[in-house]
């Protein structure tokens, strides 16, 4: 038998029993009485209820589309000119085009 094969007959520390007195007496780290002392205690945070009551902003809006560019009829090259051609010619990026 060698020194690394030796084992104690008894452990150094006993396994801790939760909620059964001792160093962690009576409530054993569970606080006081009532709802918080029970198992499965999950109370809703108050801030969460406030957030849930606020109205949602529905949908996703691209920031670039919100800007509207008004183009007069005189600036058009022809009546059948496409919006993509107008964008290239007038150098408009991501703006919504309205013809008046």
C-alpha positions in Angstrom: 0.0 0.0 0.0 1.3 3.4 -0.9 0.4 6.9 0.3 -1.8 7.8 -2.7 -4.0 4.7 -2.2 -5.0 5.7 1.4 -8.6 6.9 1.9 -10.3 8.2 5.1 -12.9 6.1 6.8 -15.0 9.2 7.4 -15.4 12.3 5.3 -14.1 15.7 6.5 -17.5 17.4 6.1 -21.0 16.1 6.2 -23.4 16.8 3.3 -25.4 19.9 3.9 -29.1 19.4 4.4 -31.0 22.3 3.0 -33.9 23.7 5.0 -33.4 21.5 8.1 -31.9 23.8 10.7 -28.2 23.9 11.7 -26.1 26.8 10.5 -28.8 27.7 8.0 -31.5 27.7 10.6 -35.3 27.8 10.3 -35.9 29.4 6.9 -32.5 28.2 5.5 -31.8 31.1 3.2 -35.4 31.4 2.0 -36.2 34.7 3.7 -39.4 35.2 5.7 -42.9 33.7 5.5 -45.4 33.8 2.7 -45.2 33.6 -1.0 -41.5 34.2 -1.2 -40.8 31.3 1.2 -42.6 28.7 -0.9 -41.1 26.5 -3.6 -41.7 27.7 -7.1 -41.8 31.3 -6.1 -41.8 33.4 -9.3 -43.4 36.8 -9.0 -43.7 38.9 -12.1 -41.5 42.1 -12.0 -43.5 45.2 -11.8 -41.6 46.9 -14.6 -42.5 44.1 -16.9 -46.2 44.7 -16.4 -45.7 48.4 -17.2 -43.8 47.6 -20.4 -46.5 45.1 -21.5 -49.2 47.8 -21.2 -47.4 50.2 -23.6 -48.6 50.2 -27.2 -46.3 48.5 -29.7 -44.9 50.3 -32.8 -46.1 47.9 -35.4 -44.0 46.8 -38.4 -40.5 47.8 -39.5 -39.9 51.0 -41.4 -36.8 51.6 -43.3 -35.3 55.0 -42.3 -34.3 55.7 -45.9 -37.9 55.3 -47.3 -39.4 57.8 -44.9 -38.0 60.7 -46.8 -40.2 61.8 -49.8 -38.8 63.5 -52.9 -41.2 65.6 -54.9 -40.4 65.7 -58.6 -42.2 68.1 -60.9 -43.5 67.0 -64.2 -41.2 69.5 -66.0 -38.1 67.6 -64.7 -39.1 64.3 -66.2 -37.4 63.4 -69.5 -40.5 61.6 -70.8 -43.9 60.5 -69.5 -43.0 56.8 -69.5 -39.7 57.3 -67.6 -39.2 54.6 -64.9 -38.6 55.5 -61.3 -35.2 53.7 -61.4 -34.1 56.0 -64.3 -35.3 59.1 -62.4 -33.2 58.0 -59.4 -30.1 57.6 -61.5 -30.5 60.8 -63.4 -31.4 63.0 -60.3 -29.0 61.0 -58.0 -31.8 60.2 -55.4 -30.9 57.3 -53.0 -33.6 55.4 -51.2 -36.1 58.3 -51.2 -39.8 57.8 -52.1 -40.6 59.6 -55.3 -43.8 61.6 -55.8 -44.5 63.2 -59.2 -46.6 66.4 -59.1 
